[in-house]
């Protein structure tokens, strides 16, 4: 349970392309955490993206693509925009 490893496969390398075993310890890539890189940043809308975004997973990263009017790494911050910010800007709070 201390993250010690002999091969990248012990560090979830089957799923996490950039997770590695370095000097006998798991080294997690962006989007993964835990002793053995077993904990994903997000899984779906409700598990990781606060129900306000889609979990975007690539071979090398993981992030939430937030719905309109939600921001933050896990889409947990609601912006109260009276206007539609059509050019991708953020409303003045």
Secondary structure in CASP SS format (residue, H / E / C, confidence):
PFRMAT SS
TARGET T0000
AUTHOR 0000-0000-0000
METHOD secondary structure of the structure
MODEL  1
X C 1.00
X C 1.00
X C 1.00
X E 1.00
X C 1.00
X C 1.00
X C 1.00
X H 1.00
X H 1.00
X H 1.00
X H 1.00
X C 1.00
X C 1.00
X C 1.00
X C 1.00
X C 1.00
X C 1.00
X C 1.00
X C 1.00
X E 1.00
X E 1.00
X E 1.00
X C 1.00
X C 1.00
X E 1.00
X E 1.00
X E 1.00
X C 1.00
X C 1.00
X C 1.00
X C 1.00
X E 1.00
X E 1.00
X C 1.00
X C 1.00
X C 1.00
X C 1.00
X C 1.00
X E 1.00
X E 1.00
X C 1.00
X C 1.00
X C 1.00
X E 1.00
X C 1.00
X C 1.00
X C 1.00
X E 1.00
X C 1.00
X C 1.00
X C 1.00
X C 1.00
X E 1.00
X E 1.00
X E 1.00
X E 1.00
X E 1.00
X C 1.00
X C 1.00
X C 1.00
X C 1.00
X E 1.00
X E 1.00
X E 1.00
X E 1.00
X E 1.00
X C 1.00
X C 1.00
X C 1.00
X E 1.00
X E 1.00
X C 1.00
X C 1.00
X C 1.00
X C 1.00
X C 1.00
X E 1.00
X E 1.00
X C 1.00
X C 1.00
X C 1.00
X C 1.00
X C 1.00
X C 1.00
X C 1.00
X C 1.00
X C 1.00
X C 1.00
X C 1.00
X C 1.00
X C 1.00
X C 1.00
X C 1.00
END
